[in-house]
Amino acid sequence: MTKIYKALTIAGSDSGGGAGIQADLKTFQELDVYGMSALTAVTAQNTLGVQGVYPLSAEALTAQLDSVGADLSPDAVKTGMLFSGELVRIAAEKVREYAWNRLVVDPVMVAKGGSALLREEAVQALIQELLPLCCVVTPNLPEAEILTGMRISSMAEREAASRLIHSMGPRYVVLKGGHANDGDDGAVLDLLFDGEQFIPFESQRIATRHTHGTGCTFSAAMTAELAKGRPVQEAVRTAKAFIQAAIEDTLGIGAGAGPTNHGAYRKRNSTGGVSL
Protein backbone atom coordinates (compact mmCIF):
# COMPACT_ATOMS: atom_id res chain seq x y z
CA MET A 1 0.00 0.00 0.00
CA THR A 2 1.28 3.47 -0.90
CA LYS A 3 2.14 5.56 2.15
CA ILE A 4 -0.13 8.53 2.68
CA TYR A 5 1.90 11.52 3.81
CA LYS A 6 0.03 13.90 6.11
CA ALA A 7 0.52 17.55 7.06
CA LEU A 8 -1.23 19.73 9.62
CA THR A 9 -1.67 23.49 9.41
CA ILE A 10 -2.36 25.53 12.55
CA ALA A 11 -3.57 28.85 11.21
CA GLY A 12 -6.41 31.24 10.59
CA SER A 13 -9.15 30.95 8.00
CA ASP A 14 -9.20 33.33 5.00
CA SER A 15 -12.72 33.74 3.64
CA GLY A 16 -11.22 34.93 0.35
CA GLY A 17 -9.40 31.61 -0.07
CA GLY A 18 -5.99 33.02 -0.95
CA ALA A 19 -4.11 32.68 2.34
CA GLY A 20 -4.36 30.91 5.69
CA ILE A 21 -5.66 27.38 5.98
CA GLN A 22 -7.32 27.56 2.58
CA ALA A 23 -4.00 28.24 0.85
CA ASP A 24 -2.26 25.63 2.98
CA LEU A 25 -4.75 22.86 2.24
CA LYS A 26 -4.76 23.63 -1.49
CA THR A 27 -0.96 23.49 -1.50
CA PHE A 28 -0.83 20.21 0.43
CA GLN A 29 -3.28 18.67 -2.02
CA GLU A 30 -1.34 19.87 -5.07
CA LEU A 31 1.80 18.25 -3.67
CA ASP A 32 0.08 14.92 -2.94
CA VAL A 33 -0.02 15.32 0.82
CA TYR A 34 -3.16 14.78 2.92
CA GLY A 35 -3.97 18.04 4.67
CA MET A 36 -5.44 18.64 8.12
CA SER A 37 -6.18 21.88 9.94
CA ALA A 38 -6.58 23.44 13.36
CA LEU A 39 -8.14 26.91 13.21
CA THR A 40 -6.88 29.72 15.42
CA ALA A 41 -9.20 32.41 14.07
CA VAL A 42 -11.78 33.14 11.43
CA THR A 43 -11.20 36.23 9.31
CA ALA A 44 -13.51 38.15 7.03
CA GLN A 45 -11.28 39.20 4.15
CA ASN A 46 -11.04 39.55 0.40
CA THR A 47 -8.52 40.96 -2.04
CA LEU A 48 -9.18 44.49 -0.74
CA GLY A 49 -8.23 43.77 2.86
CA VAL A 50 -9.26 42.28 6.19
CA GLN A 51 -12.69 43.34 7.40
CA GLY A 52 -12.70 41.36 10.64
CA VAL A 53 -10.71 38.93 12.80
CA TYR A 54 -12.53 36.55 15.14
CA PRO A 55 -10.16 34.44 17.26
CA LEU A 56 -11.20 31.01 18.50
CA SER A 57 -10.98 30.09 22.16
CA ALA A 58 -8.06 28.32 23.78
CA GLU A 59 -10.38 25.39 24.39
CA ALA A 60 -11.30 25.16 20.70
CA LEU A 61 -7.68 25.13 19.52
CA THR A 62 -6.67 22.60 22.18
CA ALA A 63 -9.49 20.25 21.21
CA GLN A 64 -8.62 20.43 17.51
CA LEU A 65 -4.95 19.68 18.11
CA ASP A 66 -5.75 16.80 20.45
CA SER A 67 -8.16 15.31 17.91
CA VAL A 68 -5.51 15.31 15.20
CA GLY A 69 -2.69 14.26 17.49
CA ALA A 70 -4.59 11.32 18.99
CA ASP A 71 -5.51 9.74 15.67
CA LEU A 72 -3.90 11.11 12.53
CA SER A 73 -0.19 11.65 13.37
CA PRO A 74 0.96 14.34 10.90
CA ASP A 75 4.34 13.82 9.25
CA ALA A 76 4.93 17.59 9.31
CA VAL A 77 3.22 20.60 10.85
CA LYS A 78 3.16 24.29 10.03
CA THR A 79 1.92 27.32 11.91
CA GLY A 80 0.58 30.46 10.33
CA MET A 81 -1.58 33.10 11.96
CA LEU A 82 -1.63 32.40 15.71
CA PHE A 83 -3.04 35.79 16.79
CA SER A 84 -2.41 35.77 20.55
CA GLY A 85 0.19 34.69 23.07
CA GLU A 86 -2.26 32.22 24.58
CA LEU A 87 -2.79 30.45 21.25
CA VAL A 88 0.97 30.47 20.56
CA ARG A 89 1.58 28.74 23.89
CA ILE A 90 -1.11 26.12 23.23
CA ALA A 91 0.39 25.35 19.84
CA ALA A 92 3.85 24.99 21.39
CA GLU A 93 2.51 22.77 24.18
CA LYS A 94 0.90 20.38 21.69
CA VAL A 95 3.96 20.34 19.43
CA ARG A 96 5.96 19.15 22.45
CA GLU A 97 3.30 16.72 23.64
CA TYR A 98 2.95 14.95 20.30
CA ALA A 99 6.64 15.27 19.33
CA TRP A 100 5.91 17.01 16.03
CA ASN A 101 9.54 17.46 15.05
CA ARG A 102 9.08 18.59 11.45
CA LEU A 103 7.64 21.97 12.33
CA VAL A 104 7.62 24.96 9.98
CA VAL A 105 6.84 28.31 11.59
CA ASP A 106 5.59 31.04 9.27
CA PRO A 107 5.57 34.02 11.66
CA VAL A 108 2.49 35.70 10.20
CA MET A 109 2.22 39.15 11.74
CA VAL A 110 0.61 41.60 9.30
CA ALA A 111 -1.80 41.11 6.39
CA LYS A 112 -1.06 42.53 2.92
CA GLY A 113 -3.31 45.51 3.63
CA GLY A 114 -1.62 46.27 6.95
CA SER A 115 -4.03 44.63 9.41
CA ALA A 116 -2.31 43.11 12.47
CA LEU A 117 -2.63 39.33 12.59
CA LEU A 118 -0.38 38.78 15.62
CA ARG A 119 -0.75 40.80 18.79
CA GLU A 120 2.33 42.51 20.14
CA GLU A 121 2.25 40.39 23.30
CA ALA A 122 2.33 37.26 21.14
CA VAL A 123 5.67 38.08 19.50
CA GLN A 124 7.65 37.24 22.63
CA ALA A 125 5.63 34.05 23.11
CA LEU A 126 6.49 33.08 19.54
CA ILE A 127 10.18 33.69 20.18
CA GLN A 128 10.30 31.99 23.57
CA GLU A 129 7.87 29.10 23.10
CA LEU A 130 7.67 28.15 19.42
CA LEU A 131 10.93 29.02 17.67
CA PRO A 132 13.01 26.68 19.87
CA LEU A 133 10.78 23.80 18.71
CA CYS A 134 10.80 24.42 14.99
CA CYS A 135 12.74 22.88 12.16
CA VAL A 136 12.38 25.87 9.82
CA VAL A 137 11.20 29.43 10.32
CA THR A 138 10.28 31.49 7.26
CA PRO A 139 10.14 35.24 8.02
CA ASN A 140 9.95 37.90 5.35
CA LEU A 141 12.04 41.02 5.89
CA PRO A 142 9.44 43.01 7.91
CA GLU A 143 8.80 39.97 10.12
CA ALA A 144 12.54 39.46 10.60
CA GLU A 145 12.86 43.09 11.67
CA ILE A 146 10.17 42.57 14.32
CA LEU A 147 11.75 39.33 15.55
CA THR A 148 15.25 40.83 15.81
CA GLY A 149 14.61 44.51 16.46
CA MET A 150 16.99 45.22 13.58
CA ARG A 151 16.66 47.43 10.53
CA ILE A 152 17.43 45.16 7.55
CA SER A 153 18.43 46.84 4.30
CA SER A 154 21.72 45.28 3.19
CA MET A 155 22.80 41.72 2.51
CA ALA A 156 25.14 41.88 5.51
CA GLU A 157 22.16 42.83 7.70
CA ARG A 158 20.12 39.95 6.27
CA GLU A 159 22.87 37.55 7.23
CA ALA A 160 23.17 39.08 10.70
CA ALA A 161 19.41 38.84 11.20
CA SER A 162 19.42 35.21 10.06
CA ARG A 163 22.15 34.39 12.57
CA LEU A 164 20.24 36.12 15.37
CA ILE A 165 16.98 34.32 14.54
CA HIS A 166 18.86 31.01 14.33
CA SER A 167 20.18 31.65 17.84
CA MET A 168 16.56 31.71 19.04
CA GLY A 169 16.30 27.97 18.40
CA PRO A 170 15.21 27.06 14.85
CA ARG A 171 17.39 24.52 13.09
CA TYR A 172 17.01 26.40 9.81
CA VAL A 173 16.08 29.96 8.87
CA VAL A 174 14.70 30.94 5.47
CA LEU A 175 14.83 34.73 5.22
CA LYS A 176 12.60 35.69 2.30
CA GLY A 177 13.58 38.61 0.10
CA GLY A 178 10.33 39.43 -1.61
CA HIS A 179 10.03 42.80 0.14
CA ALA A 180 13.42 44.00 -1.15
CA ASN A 181 14.77 44.94 -4.55
CA ASP A 182 17.77 42.69 -5.01
CA GLY A 183 19.23 44.30 -8.09
CA ASP A 184 18.66 45.74 -11.51
CA ASP A 185 17.51 42.41 -12.90
CA GLY A 186 14.52 42.36 -10.53
CA ALA A 187 15.59 39.16 -8.79
CA VAL A 188 14.15 37.92 -5.52
CA LEU A 189 16.78 36.38 -3.25
CA ASP A 190 15.86 34.11 -0.34
CA LEU A 191 18.55 32.96 2.09
CA LEU A 192 18.59 29.56 3.77
CA PHE A 193 20.80 29.48 6.86
CA ASP A 194 21.60 26.20 8.60
CA GLY A 195 23.72 27.62 11.39
CA GLU A 196 26.93 27.38 9.40
CA GLN A 197 26.38 28.36 5.79
CA PHE A 198 24.07 30.52 3.70
CA ILE A 199 22.46 28.96 0.65
CA PRO A 200 20.87 31.46 -1.76
CA PHE A 201 17.71 30.75 -3.74
CA GLU A 202 17.04 33.25 -6.51
CA SER A 203 13.96 33.73 -8.66
CA GLN A 204 12.66 36.34 -11.06
CA ARG A 205 10.48 39.08 -9.62
CA ILE A 206 7.07 39.24 -11.28
CA ALA A 207 5.33 42.59 -11.74
CA THR A 208 1.88 41.82 -10.34
CA ARG A 209 -0.35 42.90 -7.48
CA HIS A 210 -1.74 39.37 -7.16
CA THR A 211 0.51 38.07 -4.39
CA HIS A 212 -1.96 37.49 -1.56
CA GLY A 213 -1.00 34.42 0.46
CA THR A 214 2.48 33.95 -0.99
CA GLY A 215 4.06 33.42 2.44
CA CYS A 216 1.43 30.89 3.50
CA THR A 217 1.73 29.02 0.22
CA PHE A 218 5.54 28.96 0.27
CA SER A 219 5.72 27.61 3.83
CA ALA A 220 2.93 25.12 3.13
CA ALA A 221 4.81 23.76 0.11
CA MET A 222 7.91 23.35 2.26
CA THR A 223 5.86 21.59 4.93
CA ALA A 224 4.41 19.18 2.36
CA GLU A 225 7.88 18.26 1.14
CA LEU A 226 9.18 17.78 4.68
CA ALA A 227 6.19 15.51 5.34
CA LYS A 228 7.49 13.32 2.53
CA GLY A 229 10.87 13.14 4.24
CA ARG A 230 12.66 15.49 1.86
CA PRO A 231 15.80 17.30 3.12
CA VAL A 232 15.27 20.95 4.02
CA GLN A 233 17.29 22.31 1.09
CA GLU A 234 15.29 20.24 -1.37
CA ALA A 235 12.04 21.29 0.31
CA VAL A 236 12.98 24.96 -0.05
CA ARG A 237 13.81 24.47 -3.73
CA THR A 238 10.44 22.86 -4.43
CA ALA A 239 8.63 25.55 -2.43
CA LYS A 240 10.37 28.26 -4.48
CA ALA A 241 9.34 26.57 -7.73
CA PHE A 242 5.78 26.13 -6.45
CA ILE A 243 5.28 29.76 -5.46
CA GLN A 244 7.03 31.08 -8.57
CA ALA A 245 4.60 29.17 -10.78
CA ALA A 246 1.67 30.28 -8.61
CA ILE A 247 2.61 33.96 -9.04
CA GLU A 248 3.53 33.79 -12.72
CA ASP A 249 0.36 31.99 -13.83
CA THR A 250 -1.89 34.53 -12.18
CA LEU A 251 -5.60 34.04 -11.72
CA GLY A 252 -6.20 37.77 -11.89
CA ILE A 253 -9.30 37.76 -9.68
CA GLY A 254 -10.47 40.44 -7.28
CA ALA A 255 -10.18 44.22 -7.31
CA GLY A 256 -7.17 44.30 -4.97
CA ALA A 257 -4.24 42.01 -4.12
CA GLY A 258 -5.55 38.77 -5.57
CA PRO A 259 -4.55 35.20 -4.69
CA THR A 260 -1.90 33.14 -6.38
CA ASN A 261 -2.66 30.14 -8.58
CA HIS A 262 -2.21 27.06 -6.44
CA GLY A 263 -2.75 24.71 -9.38
CA ALA A 264 0.00 26.17 -11.56
CA TYR A 265 2.88 24.03 -10.30
CA ARG A 266 1.11 20.73 -10.91
CA LYS A 267 0.00 21.81 -14.38
CA ARG A 268 3.52 22.87 -15.32
CA ASN A 269 5.04 19.75 -13.83
CA SER A 270 2.69 17.50 -15.80
CA THR A 271 3.96 19.10 -19.01
CA GLY A 272 7.60 19.37 -17.97
CA GLY A 273 7.43 23.14 -17.60
CA VAL A 274 8.77 23.66 -14.06
CA SER A 275 12.25 25.11 -13.66
CA LEU A 276 14.04 27.28 -11.13
Secondary structure per residue as TSV (DSSP state, phi and psi in degrees):
chain	resnum	aa	ss	phi	psi
A	1	M	-	360.0	135.7
A	2	T	-	-68.9	133.6
A	3	K	-	-67.5	136.4
A	4	I	-	-98.2	112.6
A	5	Y	-	-81.9	141.2
A	6	K	E	-128.6	142.0
A	7	A	E	-135.1	144.1
A	8	L	E	-115.8	133.2
A	9	T	E	-110.9	131.7
A	10	I	E	-111.2	102.6
A	11	A	E	-163.6	179.5
A	12	G	E	-90.9	160.5
A	13	S	E	-90.0	138.5
A	14	D	E	-112.6	110.0
A	15	S	T	-62.8	-22.1
A	16	G	T	-81.3	-9.9
A	17	G	S	80.2	2.3
A	18	G	S	-94.4	-21.4
A	19	A	S	-134.0	-168.9
A	20	G	H	59.5	-151.0
A	21	I	H	-64.3	-28.5
A	22	Q	H	-64.3	-46.1
A	23	A	H	-64.3	-40.6
A	24	D	H	-62.7	-47.9
A	25	L	H	-66.9	-37.7
A	26	K	H	-61.2	-43.2
A	27	T	H	-66.2	-44.8
A	28	F	H	-55.6	-47.0
A	29	Q	H	-61.9	-42.8
A	30	E	H	-65.0	-25.2
A	31	L	T	-102.1	18.8
A	32	D	T	63.8	37.9
A	33	V	-	-122.2	135.5
A	34	Y	E	-74.3	123.4
A	35	G	E	-101.0	141.8
A	36	M	E	-130.0	161.0
A	37	S	E	-143.0	150.7
A	38	A	E	-131.4	114.6
A	39	L	E	-80.9	136.5
A	40	T	E	-101.1	-27.1
A	41	A	E	-162.5	156.8
A	42	V	E	-109.0	130.5
A	43	T	E	-115.1	148.4
A	44	A	E	-101.1	110.0
A	45	Q	E	-153.5	158.9
A	46	N	E	-143.8	-163.2
A	47	T	T	-72.2	-12.6
A	48	L	T	-90.5	-15.6
A	49	G	E	149.8	-171.3
A	50	V	E	-103.0	120.3
A	51	Q	E	-95.1	-15.9
A	52	G	E	-171.3	147.9
A	53	V	E	-128.3	125.0
A	54	Y	E	-126.9	92.1
A	55	P	E	-66.8	147.1
A	56	L	-	-84.0	165.0
A	57	S	-	-77.0	161.6
A	58	A	H	-59.0	-39.1
A	59	E	H	-63.0	-40.4
A	60	A	H	-66.2	-43.1
A	61	L	H	-67.1	-42.9
A	62	T	H	-58.8	-45.1
A	63	A	H	-64.0	-40.5
A	64	Q	H	-63.2	-44.8
A	65	L	H	-67.9	-38.0
A	66	D	H	-66.4	-38.6
A	67	S	H	-61.2	-46.0
A	68	V	H	-68.5	-47.1
A	69	G	H	-63.1	-33.3
A	70	A	H	-76.7	-17.4
A	71	D	H	-132.6	-34.9
A	72	L	T	-109.9	-11.9
A	73	S	-	42.9	75.8
A	74	P	-	-62.3	144.9
A	75	D	S	-81.2	-21.2
A	76	A	E	-155.0	154.9
A	77	V	E	-134.6	144.2
A	78	K	E	-129.6	150.7
A	79	T	E	-113.6	145.8
A	80	G	-	-123.3	-119.5
A	81	M	-	-69.1	118.0
A	82	L	-	-110.4	-17.1
A	83	F	B	71.7	-58.0
A	84	S	S	-129.2	161.6
A	85	G	H	-61.4	-36.5
A	86	E	H	-62.2	-44.3
A	87	L	H	-70.6	-34.4
A	88	V	H	-59.5	-46.6
A	89	R	H	-66.3	-36.3
A	90	I	H	-65.3	-44.2
A	91	A	H	-59.3	-44.8
A	92	A	H	-63.7	-41.6
A	93	E	H	-59.3	-43.2
A	94	K	H	-75.4	-31.9
A	95	V	H	-60.8	-42.1
A	96	R	H	-68.4	-45.8
A	97	E	H	-60.0	-42.1
A	98	Y	T	-98.8	6.4
A	99	A	T	52.8	50.0
A	100	W	-	-83.2	91.0
A	101	N	-	-82.7	-25.6
A	102	R	S	-92.5	79.2
A	103	L	E	-110.6	126.8
A	104	V	E	-108.7	124.4
A	105	V	E	-107.6	113.1
A	106	D	-	-97.8	105.2
A	107	P	-	-78.1	70.4
A	108	V	-	-64.8	121.4
A	109	M	-	-123.8	-38.1
A	110	V	B	-137.9	137.3
A	111	A	-	-75.7	165.5
A	112	K	T	-52.5	-38.4
A	113	G	T	-83.6	-0.3
A	114	G	S	103.6	-2.9
A	115	S	-	-71.5	135.3
A	116	A	B	-72.1	128.8
A	117	L	-	-114.0	-1.4
A	118	L	B	-140.1	120.8
A	119	R	-	-64.6	153.1
A	120	E	H	-58.4	-39.6
A	121	E	H	-67.3	-16.7
A	122	A	H	-84.8	-17.5
A	123	V	H	-62.3	-46.9
A	124	Q	H	-65.4	-35.8
A	125	A	H	-63.2	-40.4
A	126	L	I	-60.4	-45.8
A	127	I	I	-66.4	-44.9
A	128	Q	I	-81.0	-35.7
A	129	E	I	-100.0	-39.8
A	130	L	I	-100.3	-41.9
A	131	L	G	-59.8	-36.8
A	132	P	G	-65.6	-14.6
A	133	L	G	-96.8	-11.4
A	134	C	-	-93.0	152.5
A	135	C	S	-79.5	-47.9
A	136	V	E	-135.9	136.9
A	137	V	E	-117.3	140.9
A	138	T	-	-125.7	63.3
A	139	P	-	-76.2	146.9
A	140	N	-	-84.1	-179.1
A	141	L	H	-64.8	-44.4
A	142	P	H	-61.6	-37.8
A	143	E	H	-67.7	-38.6
A	144	A	H	-64.7	-35.4
A	145	E	H	-65.1	-39.3
A	146	I	H	-67.6	-42.2
A	147	L	H	-65.4	-36.5
A	148	T	H	-100.9	-20.1
A	149	G	-	75.4	12.2
A	150	M	-	-97.9	155.2
A	151	R	-	-92.7	124.9
A	152	I	-	-116.8	109.2
A	153	S	-	-130.7	-24.1
A	154	S	S	-110.8	167.6
A	155	M	H	-65.9	-36.4
A	156	A	H	-62.1	-38.4
A	157	E	H	-70.5	-33.7
A	158	R	H	-62.7	-43.2
A	159	E	H	-66.1	-40.7
A	160	A	H	-63.8	-41.3
A	161	A	H	-64.5	-40.7
A	162	S	H	-61.8	-41.9
A	163	R	H	-63.5	-41.3
A	164	L	H	-66.9	-43.2
A	165	I	H	-65.1	-38.4
A	166	H	H	-61.3	-35.4
A	167	S	T	-68.3	-14.4
A	168	M	T	-79.5	-8.9
A	169	G	S	132.0	-27.0
A	170	P	-	-62.2	146.9
A	171	R	S	-75.3	-30.1
A	172	Y	E	-137.4	147.1
A	173	V	E	-123.1	128.7
A	174	V	E	-113.0	105.8
A	175	L	E	-92.0	111.9
A	176	K	-	-83.8	140.5
A	177	G	-	-106.5	15.8
A	178	G	T	-63.6	-21.9
A	179	H	T	-89.4	2.6
A	180	A	S	-117.0	161.2
A	181	N	-	-102.6	109.8
A	182	D	-	-92.5	19.5
A	183	G	S	144.2	174.2
A	184	D	T	-66.2	-24.4
A	185	D	T	-82.8	0.5
A	186	G	-	70.7	29.3
A	187	A	E	-79.1	152.5
A	188	V	E	-110.1	124.7
A	189	L	E	-115.4	118.2
A	190	D	E	-102.3	144.5
A	191	L	E	-115.7	125.5
A	192	L	E	-99.9	124.7
A	193	F	E	-120.2	126.0
A	194	D	-	-106.1	12.9
A	195	G	S	98.8	-15.8
A	196	E	S	-128.7	-45.2
A	197	Q	-	-129.9	156.2
A	198	F	E	-102.2	131.3
A	199	I	E	-119.0	115.2
A	200	P	E	-84.1	145.4
A	201	F	E	-128.3	114.9
A	202	E	E	-111.9	143.2
A	203	S	E	-144.1	164.9
A	204	Q	E	-81.1	133.4
A	205	R	-	-74.3	134.8
A	206	I	-	-106.5	129.8
A	207	A	-	-80.0	94.4
A	208	T	-	-156.6	149.6
A	209	R	S	-89.8	-8.3
A	210	H	-	-87.9	75.3
A	211	T	-	-127.7	19.0
A	212	H	B	-65.5	127.2
A	213	G	T	86.4	12.5
A	214	T	H	-62.7	-41.3
A	215	G	H	-65.4	-42.6
A	216	C	H	-60.9	-46.3
A	217	T	H	-65.7	-43.4
A	218	F	H	-60.1	-49.4
A	219	S	H	-69.3	-31.3
A	220	A	H	-68.5	-39.5
A	221	A	H	-62.8	-40.8
A	222	M	H	-64.0	-41.6
A	223	T	H	-61.7	-43.3
A	224	A	H	-59.7	-42.8
A	225	E	H	-69.6	-37.3
A	226	L	H	-65.2	-34.7
A	227	A	H	-61.3	-30.7
A	228	K	T	-81.0	-3.9
A	229	G	T	89.9	12.8
A	230	R	-	-70.1	147.0
A	231	P	-	-63.3	156.1
A	232	V	H	-58.7	-45.0
A	233	Q	H	-61.4	-40.5
A	234	E	H	-67.3	-38.7
A	235	A	H	-64.0	-39.6
A	236	V	H	-64.2	-42.7
A	237	R	H	-61.2	-44.5
A	238	T	H	-65.5	-41.2
A	239	A	H	-61.7	-39.1
A	240	K	H	-63.4	-44.3
A	241	A	H	-65.0	-39.1
A	242	F	H	-63.1	-50.0
A	243	I	H	-73.2	-30.9
A	244	Q	H	-62.7	-45.7
A	245	A	H	-63.3	-40.2
A	246	A	H	-65.1	-33.1
A	247	I	H	-79.9	-43.8
A	248	E	H	-64.1	-44.2
A	249	D	S	-91.5	65.0
A	250	T	-	-63.0	147.7
A	251	L	-	-82.8	-31.3
A	252	G	-	67.2	33.5
A	253	I	-	-106.0	150.9
A	254	G	S	91.0	156.4
A	255	A	S	-88.1	-7.6
A	256	G	S	-121.5	-135.1
A	257	A	S	-79.4	98.7
A	258	G	-	-78.4	169.1
A	259	P	B	-76.7	163.3
A	260	T	-	-84.3	170.7
A	261	N	-	-97.1	97.7
A	262	H	T	-69.2	-15.7
A	263	G	T	-91.1	-3.6
A	264	A	H	-66.4	-41.0
A	265	Y	H	-62.6	-46.3
A	266	R	H	-62.9	-43.2
A	267	K	H	-62.7	-42.6
A	268	R	H	-66.1	-42.1
A	269	N	H	-64.7	-34.0
A	270	S	H	-70.1	-19.6
A	271	T	T	-112.2	10.2
A	272	G	T	74.5	25.2
A	273	G	-	-100.0	5.4
A	274	V	-	-89.9	129.4
A	275	S	-	-152.8	152.7
A	276	L	-	-151.8	360.0
